């Protein structure tokens, strides 16, 4: 059994859309079969139809786990005895049940004590590189390296609009509203807002489509920072249902944000067991949305 709570995004939305957004492997036929068997409950009431949901509804689904998630075949971009880098697809969490972490732990399981832990996170619907440590010493080194900006991480995204400046370093302030699962950006500091710094470089643009391909780097790593910051300056990421423009997203037939973490460069000091990575760049060349530009 799985229990999900309906948030603002799915208020007055159909049950099937909600379930398929939350479980990649769940087909329409499987859902209708569960409805016929009354294996789905909303607020503990058995239901038999594709009804509308409301904010705060508790949805219980009694379907086998192997029907909820696709059989994954996730590319390994790099691996050695200390780290592994996987290419996370859209629609899977980094941690939690049936997550990229559980996949990685099963993939490298030599015994029940195999250590594989993520060093950072990505949003569920953001694709790209995730760095895992394969032992506790490496994990601590990598966590410290991220904290001290010794790992240069680059993102790539498609935005609507063509920036006037080819490169820009943006400074603003971000407030996270956990109850609404969203963030707000301000150009001036306010109570409860934290400073954010986002830099972009325009790699390519298409005047006819009015879209641009941007390389993004962060000096701070706040929730939804890239998505919200770019939307704030007038260049929303294509496919972003929270901070983007739904009409534009539909025109490009994108249901999730065109945003991916695509490279790491290691800038370690030669004082630890990962010093062999110093100066090395690990890069993903297959970007799912790149052909749209």
Protein Blocks (a to p, Z undefined) as FASTA:
>chain_A
ZZddddfklgoiafklmmmmmmmklcfklmmmmmmnopaceehiacfbdcdddehiacdd
dddfklmpccdddddfbdcfkbccddddehiafbdchifklmmmmmmmmbfkbccddfbd
cdfklgcjddddfbfklmmmmmmmmmnopaccddddddedjdfbfbdcddddddddfkno
pacddfbdcehiacdddddddfbdcfklopacdddddfbdcehklmmmmmmnopacehia
klmcfklmmmnopabdcdddfbdcddbdffbfklmmgopacddfbdfklmmZZ
